[in-house]
Amino acid sequence: MTEIHVIDLIDTTHEGPAAMGPKEEEQQVHLHQGSLDGACGPYCLLMSLLICGLADRTSVLSSRYSKQTSIGKVLEKIHRGQGLFRDGTNLEELQDFIDGAFTKRLGTEPFKESGVGVKSFVEKHIKENHPVIMGMEYPGSGHWVVAVGLEYSKENNGTLSLCRILVLDPGELPSKVSAWNGVVEARASGGAYPYTWWTGDRKVKLDQAIAIWKK
C-alpha cells in the first residue's frame, strides 16, 4: 500500500495540473520545453512561480511583457541569457533570475549539496506546501524538475517510508490524470547514480535544489 501527499496549491484537471493565479483564477502551470526559449531550469522556475500564484500564464508565454513588472524582470533575465541557458542553468543562476523581482512576496531556500540530503530537503518543503526545483545529474548531463508531491510505502510495522518523488517535468507533456507527469525513485539502489528517473529512463543522483513559496 502507498500514500500520496501533493502540495495543496496544485490541482488535477483534464487539461493538466492547475493552480490559482494572481487574479484568483485557475490557470495551467505546466510548461513544456519548446513553448519558451531556454533550458529546463528556467522552465522549472516559471512553473514554480505559476504554482505559487506569483505569475500569470499569459504574461509568461507572451513575447511582449513589461520590464517594470516582477515577472517581466524575470523573463528579461531569462531571455537576455538564453544562449547560455540552452546549455544548462546552475543553482546560482536560478536564484539570480528572481533576486529583486518579487521583493517581499517571494520566499526561497537553496540547498547546495548533492546526495541523500536533497531528499530530506525536498520532503521537508513539500510537507510545507512549497514546490521544489530539484536537480538531477547523470553521466554527461543533468536535468531540473519541480517536485510537487511525495509517495510513501507502508511498511509491515505500520510506518511510512518515502519511496518516490512526484515531479513536474518540463521535458514531458503534462498529465491529464494527475498533478505530476514524472517520478523519481527515492530509494537508493547503490552506485554513483542510485536513483531511477522514470520518465528520463535513466539512473541519476540528486544534485541541489531550491524551494519557492509565496509569503
ABEGO torsion letter per residue (X at the ends): XBBBBBBAABBBBAAEBBBBBAAGBBBBABBBBGABBEBAAAAAAAAAAAAAGABBAAAAABABBBAABAAAAAAAAAAAAAAAAAAEBBAAAAAAAABGAAEAABBBBBBABBEAAAAAAAAAAAAAGBBBBBBBBBBGBBBBBBBABBBBBBBAAGBBBBABBBBBBAABBBBAABABABBBBABBAEEABABBBAAAGBBBBBBEBBBBBBX
